[in-house]
Amino acid sequence: MERELNDQQLVRRQKADELKAKGINPYGNAFKRTENSKTIKEQYEGFTKEEIEAKNIDVVIAGRIMSKRRMGKMCFMHIQDRYGLIQIVINKADLGEEPYELVKASDVGDIIGIDGKVYRTNPTEQNPNGELSVYALKYTHLTKSLSPFPEKFHGLTDIEERYRRRYLDLIMNEDAKRVAFMRPQILNAIRTFLAEREFTEVETPVLTTLLTGASARPFITHHNTQDLDMYLRIALELNLKRLIVGGMEKVFEIGRTFRNEGMDTQHNPEFTMMELYEAYSNLEGMMNLTEDMYKYIAKNVCGKTTFKYIGHEVDLSGEWKRVSMTDAIKEKTGIDFKTNHYTLEEATALAKEHGIEVEKHFTVGHIINAFFEKYVEETLIQPTFLYGHPIEISPLTRANEEDPRFVDRFELFISGHECANAYTELNDPIDQLGRFEDQLKAKELGDEEANDIDMDFVEALEYGMPPTGGIGYGIDRLVMLFTESESIRDVILFPTMKERQG
């Protein structure tokens, strides 16, 4: 593939050839470091220039050149490693003439190794204590950067380019690097929290022949050997509940899930979910576990309980609100779907009065949910457990014993967005089969998100599944909250992107 190179790229390629001519590999080998920018600052930031010189501290570090300025026979650089920047001070007299020529020929973006001494520069008006640095005694070229950084990449207005070229975003944008390192810390905290409660982490298949576990449009692929169309999973649910039947009792999975739907600040077609199931638990147990887990992450990873999330300040401390869907709708509209057993015709009339479009497959339950989405959802700013969903929109959930029009389910809402979805799980195989059959009828009426019948799962339930609480979390949204990110693309290292135009 032919590429048109700019002048700087041509010059850098020439410099790579010059390194080869000197017997230096432009793309060097392993380099053993003894310190990094973080350890040097942690250990020596509190010492004066004289105290540091008296200690005579040898260090070997490496990183990418991020800035460079020469003043006669002196050169000052900042190099970047995973923890941040540290200054390198180079004196031609101490480094040597030939190595100093390598320094002069280096470019911002090159990766280098430095053997030297911990050092503090002389005080200046801008920096009265001097800058903690490394004084170079040996300079090792490690990697030649053939392309210069784009001008003004930091704070780039075309944010799409940050997501497309995440490697540049991580180099230039400290906040992007903060989020990238914080995400695995959050996942580790989740795993620790659940391990302390004797949950077992498992893995289940990504490829499946049935569309089950959630209401979503799938990605379809093909298995060549079996000549079989398959789906990329839209949820983790049914296999995990098979494990509950098998007696594992407390299981969870953190895994990639795929839904063939739109992209916006809250949705990416490929995303990370966590689902967990606990035998002998219920909806209240899932509420308590969720609230405890969020507070655990806040304390152990973030060290605070208040976060800026999607335009609002959210406080995770205190007791979280719990409200039923029908009560929340009544509070906003005055319509009481709980007490009044509206017919479909009556509910449809109410929907039209309130500007809600009723689709062909809608039941009263779908209409109730539509009222919630229009009048309530965006108002749930502080952490709120919303429970009591209509049975028609919850095909895998246990019906409420007091009012079987609704199910034992809750969603966690924060800043007007769903963050978790939980159930007292349906463990009646006859009821479950009937729900699956209703889903097939909905599919025949045009509901593209309706589920298939999973007869093996029905048969598993026939062997007996204990009363079980289950919950699913959108891990990306959870990370958005704790990193105070505005878009799901900020917390996914390589989000799905549209094709470049032109």
Secondary structure by P-SEA (a helix, b strand, c coil): cbbbbcaaaaaaaaaaaaaaaacccccccbbbbcccaaaaaaccccccaaaaaaabbbbbbcccccbbbbcccbbbbbbbcccbbbbbbbbcccccaaaaaaaaaccccccccccccccccccccccccccccccccbbbbcccccccccccccccccaaaaaaaaaaaaaccaaaaaaaaaaaaaaaaaaaaaaaacccccccccccccccccbbbbbbbbbccccbbbbccccccaaaaaaaaacccccccbbbbbbccccccccccbbbbbbbbbccccaaaaaaaaaaaaaaaacccccccccccccbbbbcccbbbbbcaaaaaaaccccccccccccaaaaaaaaaaacccccccccaaaaaaaaaacccccccccccccccccccccccccccccccccccbbbbbcccccccccccccccaaaaaaaaaaaaaaaaacccccccccaaaaaaaaaccccccccccaaaaaaaaaaccccccccccccccccccc
